[in-house]
Amino acid sequence: MLTIVKQIANDKNFILIGTGFGAFKTSNPSTFRVNRPPKADEGVIPMVAVCDENGQIKWMKTNEIKIVNIDGNLPINILNDN
């Protein structure tokens, strides 16, 4: 299945290769010298792997792209047919 996506910021097209998550976890020590647990922050960032016209693979956040077509069909046409 060939899926073309467009980067919203610059209107550049890419081929969608796959999806994944960027996970992060940070930990900052407590600012006081007291037996407190460190301040922690963690989460996931939905990401997609895409490639450009040169085959260069890049990771992008899912909220930075939109699907342009799937196998040559517009997403609206696929959804209306089902």
MOPAC internal coordinates of N, CA, C and O (Angstrom, degrees):
PM7 1SCF
backbone

  N    0.0000 0     0.00 0     0.00 0    0    0    0
  C    1.4401 1     0.00 0     0.00 0    1    0    0
  C    1.5289 1   107.76 1     0.00 0    2    1    0
  O    1.2310 1   120.55 1   -55.64 1    3    2    1
  N    1.2964 1   116.56 1   124.36 1    3    2    1
  C    1.4572 1   122.53 1   178.61 1    5    3    2
  C    1.5225 1   109.12 1   -97.19 1    6    5    3
  O    1.2310 1   121.05 1   -60.57 1    7    6    5
  N    1.3240 1   115.60 1   119.43 1    7    6    5
  C    1.4613 1   121.07 1   178.93 1    9    7    6
  C    1.5192 1   108.85 1  -119.88 1   10    9    7
  O    1.2310 1   120.95 1   -56.96 1   11   10    9
  N    1.3194 1   115.79 1   123.04 1   11   10    9
  C    1.4585 1   121.82 1   177.63 1   13   11   10
  C    1.5241 1   107.97 1  -101.46 1   14   13   11
  O    1.2310 1   121.03 1   -48.31 1   15   14   13
  N    1.3312 1   115.64 1   131.69 1   15   14   13
  C    1.4599 1   121.25 1   177.68 1   17   15   14
  C    1.5186 1   108.91 1  -119.83 1   18   17   15
  O    1.2310 1   121.01 1   -23.35 1   19   18   17
  N    1.3170 1   115.68 1   156.65 1   19   18   17
  C    1.4628 1   121.65 1   179.03 1   21   19   18
  C    1.5161 1   108.53 1  -119.58 1   22   21   19
  O    1.2310 1   120.82 1   -49.64 1   23   22   21
  N    1.3267 1   116.04 1   130.36 1   23   22   21
  C    1.4577 1   120.24 1   174.01 1   25   23   22
  C    1.5286 1   107.30 1   -74.77 1   26   25   23
  O    1.2310 1   120.41 1   -59.06 1   27   26   25
  N    1.3123 1   116.82 1   120.94 1   27   26   25
  C    1.4600 1   122.20 1  -172.39 1   29   27   26
  C    1.5303 1   111.97 1   -62.35 1   30   29   27
  O    1.2310 1   119.76 1   141.58 1   31   30   29
  N    1.3164 1   118.06 1   -38.42 1   31   30   29
  C    1.4613 1   121.67 1  -174.17 1   33   31   30
  C    1.5254 1   113.34 1   -65.05 1   34   33   31
  O    1.2310 1   120.28 1   145.47 1   35   34   33
  N    1.3474 1   117.07 1   -34.53 1   35   34   33
  C    1.4648 1   117.90 1  -174.29 1   37   35   34
  C    1.5318 1   114.36 1  -129.75 1   38   37   35
  O    1.2310 1   119.55 1  -172.74 1   39   38   37
  N    1.3173 1   118.46 1     7.26 1   39   38   37
  C    1.4780 1   123.34 1   178.58 1   41   39   38
  C    1.5272 1   113.44 1    61.17 1   42   41   39
  O    1.2310 1   119.59 1  -155.73 1   43   42   41
  N    1.3157 1   118.39 1    24.27 1   43   42   41
  C    1.4627 1   121.57 1   179.18 1   45   43   42
  C    1.5277 1   109.44 1   -90.63 1   46   45   43
  O    1.2310 1   120.49 1   -43.91 1   47   46   45
  N    1.3409 1   116.66 1   136.09 1   47   46   45
  C    1.4613 1   121.95 1  -179.95 1   49   47   46
  C    1.5220 1   111.67 1   -88.90 1   50   49   47
  O    1.2310 1   121.30 1   -33.21 1   51   50   49
  N    1.3350 1   115.12 1   146.79 1   51   50   49
  C    1.4570 1   123.29 1   177.37 1   53   51   50
  C    1.5200 1   108.72 1  -139.43 1   54   53   51
  O    1.2310 1   120.64 1   -19.85 1   55   54   53
  N    1.3218 1   116.38 1   160.15 1   55   54   53
  C    1.4617 1   122.25 1   173.41 1   57   55   54
  C    1.5200 1   107.64 1   -94.11 1   58   57   55
  O    1.2310 1   120.56 1   -51.22 1   59   58   57
  N    1.3211 1   116.54 1   128.78 1   59   58   57
  C    1.4634 1   121.43 1   177.85 1   61   59   58
  C    1.5196 1   109.17 1   -76.48 1   62   61   59
  O    1.2310 1   120.48 1   -54.18 1   63   62   61
  N    1.3239 1   116.69 1   125.82 1   63   62   61
  C    1.4653 1   122.18 1   179.26 1   65   63   62
  C    1.5226 1   110.90 1  -100.17 1   66   65   63
  O    1.2310 1   120.18 1   135.42 1   67   66   65
  N    1.3275 1   117.26 1   -44.58 1   67   66   65
  C    1.4598 1   120.16 1  -178.39 1   69   67   66
  C    1.5147 1   111.10 1  -175.16 1   70   69   67
  O    1.2310 1   121.30 1    -0.70 1   71   70   69
  N    1.3256 1   115.13 1   179.30 1   71   70   69
  C    1.4595 1   121.16 1  -178.33 1   73   71   70
  C    1.5181 1   110.11 1  -122.49 1   74   73   71
  O    1.2310 1   121.09 1   -16.37 1   75   74   73
  N    1.3111 1   115.53 1   163.63 1   75   74   73
  C    1.4554 1   120.31 1   178.88 1   77   75   74
  C    1.5157 1   109.84 1  -172.83 1   78   77   75
  O    1.2310 1   120.86 1     9.45 1   79   78   77
  N    1.3078 1   115.95 1  -170.55 1   79   78   77
  C    1.4515 1   122.08 1   179.18 1   81   79   78
  C    1.5143 1   109.36 1  -130.13 1   82   81   79
  O    1.2310 1   120.80 1   -40.85 1   83   82   81
  N    1.3053 1   116.07 1   139.15 1   83   82   81
  C    1.4484 1   121.46 1   168.48 1   85   83   82
  C    1.5144 1   106.67 1   -97.07 1   86   85   83
  O    1.2310 1   119.99 1   -64.26 1   87   86   85
  N    1.3002 1   117.63 1   115.74 1   87   86   85
  C    1.4629 1   121.12 1  -178.77 1   89   87   86
  C    1.5218 1   109.41 1  -102.07 1   90   89   87
  O    1.2310 1   121.05 1   -33.75 1   91   90   89
  N    1.3191 1   115.61 1   146.25 1   91   90   89
  C    1.4555 1   118.88 1   177.38 1   93   91   90
  C    1.5174 1   110.13 1  -141.72 1   94   93   91
  O    1.2310 1   121.61 1   -27.55 1   95   94   93
  N    1.3092 1   114.52 1   152.45 1   95   94   93
  C    1.4580 1   121.45 1   174.49 1   97   95   94
  C    1.5173 1   106.76 1  -150.49 1   98   97   95
  O    1.2310 1   120.93 1   -55.93 1   99   98   97
  N    1.3114 1   115.83 1   124.07 1   99   98   97
  C    1.4551 1   120.69 1   178.31 1  101   99   98
  C    1.5169 1   109.07 1  -120.32 1  102  101   99
  O    1.2310 1   121.39 1   -26.95 1  103  102  101
  N    1.2979 1   114.94 1   153.05 1  103  102  101
  C    1.4527 1   119.84 1   179.48 1  105  103  102
  C    1.5214 1   108.38 1  -143.32 1  106  105  103
  O    1.2310 1   120.83 1   -58.14 1  107  106  105
  N    1.3152 1   116.02 1   121.86 1  107  106  105
  C    1.4594 1   121.62 1   176.72 1  109  107  106
  C    1.5198 1   108.48 1  -111.95 1  110  109  107
  O    1.2310 1   120.25 1   -44.95 1  111  110  109
  N    1.3133 1   117.12 1   135.05 1  111  110  109
  C    1.4672 1   118.43 1   179.16 1  113  111  110
  C    1.5252 1   111.15 1   -64.35 1  114  113  111
  O    1.2310 1   121.21 1   -27.10 1  115  114  113
  N    1.3020 1   115.28 1   152.90 1  115  114  113
  C    1.4555 1   120.85 1   177.45 1  117  115  114
  C    1.5219 1   109.15 1   -61.96 1  118  117  115
  O    1.2310 1   120.24 1   -33.42 1  119  118  117
  N    1.3270 1   117.14 1   146.58 1  119  118  117
  C    1.4662 1   120.49 1  -176.55 1  121  119  118
  C    1.5246 1   112.61 1   -79.21 1  122  121  119
  O    1.2310 1   120.46 1   165.10 1  123  122  121
  N    1.3127 1   116.73 1   -14.90 1  123  122  121
  C    1.4577 1   119.97 1  -179.95 1  125  123  122
  C    1.5219 1   109.49 1  -107.71 1  126  125  123
  O    1.2310 1   120.35 1   -25.43 1  127  126  125
  N    1.2972 1   116.94 1   154.57 1  127  126  125
  C    1.4655 1   121.07 1   178.85 1  129  127  126
  C    1.5307 1   109.85 1   -87.18 1  130  129  127
  O    1.2310 1   121.85 1  -118.47 1  131  130  129
  N    1.3000 1   114.06 1    61.53 1  131  130  129
  C    1.4557 1   122.49 1  -179.15 1  133  131  130
  C    1.5201 1   106.63 1  -126.14 1  134  133  131
  O    1.2310 1   120.34 1   -23.81 1  135  134  133
  N    1.3228 1   116.95 1   156.19 1  135  134  133
  C    1.4644 1   119.92 1   179.41 1  137  135  134
  C    1.5286 1   110.99 1   -74.34 1  138  137  135
  O    1.2310 1   120.91 1  -109.04 1  139  138  137
  N    1.2938 1   115.87 1    70.96 1  139  138  137
  C    1.4575 1   121.71 1   175.58 1  141  139  138
  C    1.5204 1   108.72 1  -112.68 1  142  141  139
  O    1.2310 1   120.66 1   -32.81 1  143  142  141
  N    1.3082 1   116.35 1   147.19 1  143  142  141
  C    1.4705 1   117.67 1   176.54 1  145  143  142
  C    1.5291 1   109.90 1   -68.77 1  146  145  143
  O    1.2310 1   120.23 1   -28.06 1  147  146  145
  N    1.3149 1   117.16 1   151.94 1  147  146  145
  C    1.4670 1   119.00 1   178.53 1  149  147  146
  C    1.5223 1   111.04 1   -65.83 1  150  149  147
  O    1.2310 1   121.24 1   -25.10 1  151  150  149
  N    1.3145 1   115.23 1   154.90 1  151  150  149
  C    1.4584 1   120.44 1   176.32 1  153  151  150
  C    1.5258 1   107.99 1   -74.67 1  154  153  151
  O    1.2310 1   120.50 1   -53.39 1  155  154  153
  N    1.3180 1   116.66 1   126.61 1  155  154  153
  C    1.4657 1   120.70 1  -176.80 1  157  155  154
  C    1.5215 1   110.25 1  -124.23 1  158  157  155
  O    1.2310 1   121.49 1   -32.06 1  159  158  157
  N    1.3113 1   114.75 1   147.94 1  159  158  157
  C    1.4568 1   122.17 1   176.06 1  161  159  158
  C    1.5178 1   106.78 1  -138.73 1  162  161  159
  O    1.2310 1   120.35 1   -44.47 1  163  162  161
  N    1.3190 1   116.94 1   135.53 1  163  162  161
  C    1.4543 1   119.61 1   179.45 1  165  163  162
  C    1.5179 1   109.80 1  -150.22 1  166  165  163
  O    1.2310 1   121.09 1   -19.57 1  167  166  165
  N    1.3218 1   115.51 1   160.43 1  167  166  165
  C    1.4515 1   120.29 1   179.13 1  169  167  166
  C    1.5102 1   111.25 1   175.41 1  170  169  167
  O    1.2310 1   121.25 1     5.01 1  171  170  169
  N    1.3113 1   115.21 1  -174.99 1  171  170  169
  C    1.4605 1   121.17 1   177.38 1  173  171  170
  C    1.5258 1   108.60 1  -129.15 1  174  173  171
  O    1.2310 1   121.29 1   -28.50 1  175  174  173
  N    1.3048 1   115.13 1   151.50 1  175  174  173
  C    1.4533 1   121.88 1   177.96 1  177  175  174
  C    1.5191 1   107.07 1  -123.16 1  178  177  175
  O    1.2310 1   119.32 1   -64.66 1  179  178  177
  N    1.3414 1   118.91 1   115.34 1  179  178  177
  C    1.4675 1   120.15 1   178.54 1  181  179  178
  C    1.5289 1   110.14 1   -62.97 1  182  181  179
  O    1.2310 1   120.69 1   -51.72 1  183  182  181
  N    1.3280 1   116.28 1   128.28 1  183  182  181
  C    1.4605 1   122.35 1  -176.39 1  185  183  182
  C    1.5213 1   110.19 1  -130.34 1  186  185  183
  O    1.2310 1   120.91 1   -21.36 1  187  186  185
  N    1.3335 1   115.86 1   158.64 1  187  186  185
  C    1.4575 1   121.82 1   172.86 1  189  187  186
  C    1.5211 1   108.47 1  -130.53 1  190  189  187
  O    1.2310 1   121.30 1   -33.99 1  191  190  189
  N    1.3252 1   115.11 1   146.01 1  191  190  189
  C    1.4619 1   121.02 1   173.28 1  193  191  190
  C    1.5177 1   107.05 1   -94.97 1  194  193  191
  O    1.2310 1   120.91 1   -49.69 1  195  194  193
  N    1.3262 1   115.87 1   130.31 1  195  194  193
  C    1.4583 1   121.89 1   179.34 1  197  195  194
  C    1.5229 1   108.59 1  -132.03 1  198  197  195
  O    1.2310 1   120.87 1   -15.85 1  199  198  197
  N    1.3311 1   115.94 1   164.15 1  199  198  197
  C    1.4626 1   118.73 1   171.42 1  201  199  198
  C    1.5189 1   109.18 1  -131.88 1  202  201  199
  O    1.2310 1   121.39 1   -28.86 1  203  202  201
  N    1.3343 1   114.95 1   151.14 1  203  202  201
  C    1.4592 1   120.37 1  -179.85 1  205  203  202
  C    1.5234 1   110.10 1   -94.69 1  206  205  203
  O    1.2310 1   120.67 1     9.52 1  207  206  205
  N    1.3233 1   116.32 1  -170.48 1  207  206  205
  C    1.4615 1   121.23 1  -176.64 1  209  207  206
  C    1.5232 1   113.32 1   -65.28 1  210  209  207
  O    1.2310 1   119.97 1   162.48 1  211  210  209
  N    1.3304 1   117.66 1   -17.52 1  211  210  209
  C    1.4628 1   121.75 1   178.24 1  213  211  210
  C    1.5249 1   112.70 1   -96.97 1  214  213  211
  O    1.2310 1   120.24 1  -177.93 1  215  214  213
  N    1.3253 1   117.15 1     2.07 1  215  214  213
  C    1.4551 1   121.07 1  -178.48 1  217  215  214
  C    1.5150 1   113.60 1    83.34 1  218  217  215
  O    1.2310 1   120.06 1  -174.01 1  219  218  217
  N    1.3192 1   117.49 1     5.99 1  219  218  217
  C    1.4651 1   122.50 1   179.04 1  221  219  218
  C    1.5245 1   109.52 1   -69.96 1  222  221  219
  O    1.2310 1   120.16 1   -57.65 1  223  222  221
  N    1.3264 1   117.31 1   122.35 1  223  222  221
  C    1.4634 1   121.77 1  -179.30 1  225  223  222
  C    1.5244 1   109.83 1   -85.60 1  226  225  223
  O    1.2310 1   121.17 1   -44.01 1  227  226  225
  N    1.3281 1   115.36 1   135.99 1  227  226  225
  C    1.4626 1   121.88 1   178.96 1  229  227  226
  C    1.5204 1   108.43 1  -137.27 1  230  229  227
  O    1.2310 1   120.63 1   -26.13 1  231  230  229
  N    1.3214 1   116.39 1   153.87 1  231  230  229
  C    1.4626 1   122.33 1   172.91 1  233  231  230
  C    1.5138 1   108.11 1  -105.47 1  234  233  231
  O    1.2310 1   120.77 1   -44.57 1  235  234  233
  N    1.3294 1   116.14 1   135.43 1  235  234  233
  C    1.4640 1   121.66 1   177.80 1  237  235  234
  C    1.5206 1   109.45 1  -132.53 1  238  237  235
  O    1.2310 1   121.13 1   -28.68 1  239  238  237
  N    1.3275 1   115.44 1   151.32 1  239  238  237
  C    1.4619 1   120.17 1   174.21 1  241  239  238
  C    1.5246 1   108.71 1   -71.83 1  242  241  239
  O    1.2310 1   120.64 1   -35.91 1  243  242  241
  N    1.3323 1   116.39 1   144.09 1  243  242  241
  C    1.4650 1   119.84 1  -177.27 1  245  243  242
  C    1.5253 1   112.75 1   -63.85 1  246  245  243
  O    1.2310 1   119.71 1   152.94 1  247  246  245
  N    1.3216 1   118.15 1   -27.06 1  247  246  245
  C    1.4672 1   119.28 1   179.54 1  249  247  246
  C    1.5258 1   112.42 1   -80.30 1  250  249  247
  O    1.2310 1   119.81 1  -179.78 1  251  250  249
  N    1.3396 1   117.97 1     0.22 1  251  250  249
  C    1.4612 1   122.15 1   178.42 1  253  251  250
  C    1.5251 1   112.40 1   -98.74 1  254  253  251
  O    1.2310 1   119.93 1   177.38 1  255  254  253
  N    1.3377 1   117.73 1    -2.62 1  255  254  253
  C    1.4634 1   120.96 1  -176.32 1  257  255  254
  C    1.5190 1   110.81 1  -131.81 1  258  257  255
  O    1.2310 1   121.16 1   -15.31 1  259  258  257
  N    1.3268 1   115.39 1   164.69 1  259  258  257
  C    1.4623 1   121.08 1   169.94 1  261  259  258
  C    1.5242 1   107.42 1  -140.44 1  262  261  259
  O    1.2310 1   120.63 1   -28.37 1  263  262  261
  N    1.3231 1   116.41 1   151.63 1  263  262  261
  C    1.4626 1   121.46 1  -179.85 1  265  263  262
  C    1.5201 1   108.54 1   -79.56 1  266  265  263
  O    1.2310 1   121.09 1   -50.73 1  267  266  265
  N    1.3342 1   115.52 1   129.27 1  267  266  265
  C    1.4616 1   121.54 1   179.96 1  269  267  266
  C    1.5188 1   110.21 1   -94.11 1  270  269  267
  O    1.2310 1   120.26 1   130.54 1  271  270  269
  N    1.3363 1   117.11 1   -49.46 1  271  270  269
  C    1.4641 1   119.92 1   176.04 1  273  271  270
  C    1.5151 1   111.37 1  -156.24 1  274  273  271
  O    1.2310 1   121.62 1   -21.96 1  275  274  273
  N    1.3234 1   114.51 1   158.04 1  275  274  273
  C    1.4606 1   123.21 1   179.33 1  277  275  274
  C    1.5184 1   106.84 1  -126.51 1  278  277  275
  O    1.2310 1   120.84 1   -62.96 1  279  278  277
  N    1.3168 1   116.00 1   117.04 1  279  278  277
  C    1.4730 1   121.40 1  -176.82 1  281  279  278
  C    1.5231 1   112.00 1    51.15 1  282  281  279
  O    1.2310 1   120.45 1  -140.89 1  283  282  281
  N    1.3297 1   116.74 1    39.11 1  283  282  281
  C    1.4559 1   121.32 1   177.67 1  285  283  282
  C    1.5133 1   115.19 1    82.16 1  286  285  283
  O    1.2310 1   119.72 1  -178.87 1  287  286  285
  N    1.3145 1   118.14 1     1.13 1  287  286  285
  C    1.4679 1   122.37 1  -179.14 1  289  287  286
  C    1.5247 1   110.48 1  -109.65 1  290  289  287
  O    1.2310 1   121.05 1   -37.86 1  291  290  289
  N    1.3241 1   115.60 1   142.14 1  291  290  289
  C    1.4587 1   119.86 1   174.77 1  293  291  290
  C    1.5255 1   109.43 1   -69.54 1  294  293  291
  O    1.2310 1   119.94 1   -36.14 1  295  294  293
  N    1.3341 1   117.73 1   143.86 1  295  294  293
  C    1.4678 1   119.78 1   178.45 1  297  295  294
  C    1.5306 1   112.92 1   -54.91 1  298  297  295
  O    1.2310 1   119.70 1   141.37 1  299  298  297
  N    1.3323 1   118.18 1   -38.63 1  299  298  297
  C    1.4699 1   121.01 1  -179.19 1  301  299  298
  C    1.5213 1   111.32 1   -62.91 1  302  301  299
  O    1.2310 1   120.17 1   142.58 1  303  302  301
  N    1.3396 1   117.28 1   -37.42 1  303  302  301
  C    1.4618 1   120.51 1   179.29 1  305  303  302
  C    1.5248 1   111.42 1   -68.62 1  306  305  303
  O    1.2310 1   120.44 1   142.14 1  307  306  305
  N    1.3179 1   116.77 1   -37.86 1  307  306  305
  C    1.4679 1   120.72 1   178.45 1  309  307  306
  C    1.5241 1   109.90 1   -65.46 1  310  309  307
  O    1.2310 1   120.46 1   135.62 1  311  310  309
  N    1.3217 1   116.73 1   -44.38 1  311  310  309
  C    1.4664 1   120.84 1  -178.47 1  313  311  310
  C    1.5229 1   111.97 1   -69.26 1  314  313  311
  O    1.2310 1   119.86 1   144.67 1  315  314  313
  N    1.3183 1   117.88 1   -35.33 1  315  314  313
  C    1.4667 1   120.55 1   179.20 1  317  315  314
  C    1.5206 1   112.26 1   -71.19 1  318  317  315
  O    1.2310 1   120.00 1   152.95 1  319  318  317
  N    1.3355 1   117.60 1   -27.05 1  319  318  317
  C    1.4645 1   121.50 1   179.23 1  321  319  318
  C    1.5205 1   112.39 1   -75.15 1  322  321  319
  O    1.2310 1   120.00 1   162.01 1  323  322  321
  N    1.3313 1   117.61 1   -17.99 1  323  322  321
  C    1.4732 1   120.32 1  -176.24 1  325  323  322
  C    1.4885 1   111.78 1  -102.96 1  326  325  323
  O    1.2310 1   120.10 1   180.00 1  327  326  325

